[in-house]
Amino acid sequence: MDKPVCMNSNIQSVLFAPDTLDFWVANADSENVASHTRYTHYNLRELLDKDSLTTASAD
């Protein structure tokens, strides 16, 4: 993501693919805006499945 979407001062960038529930997150650091840092991939379905397993085992 770059201009004009992010402009010059974004602290977080998130790209989301609703068909697969994949998303990528980048956060600003002390030297760079978020759009100029590394994006980390996540999958919402996998994260929710892991969370439901943790919650079920805690009961």
C-alpha angles and dihedrals in degrees: 000000000000140000131357091024097050102022115190106308118042119147096194135021124193126183115193130194104197095190093062100022089235118144137177124211130197125181129199119249132198092282108028140048113240095258089062096052132079118289117224120209123228134169115218094207092054092047092050092046091052091048093051090051091051092048093047094051091049092059 
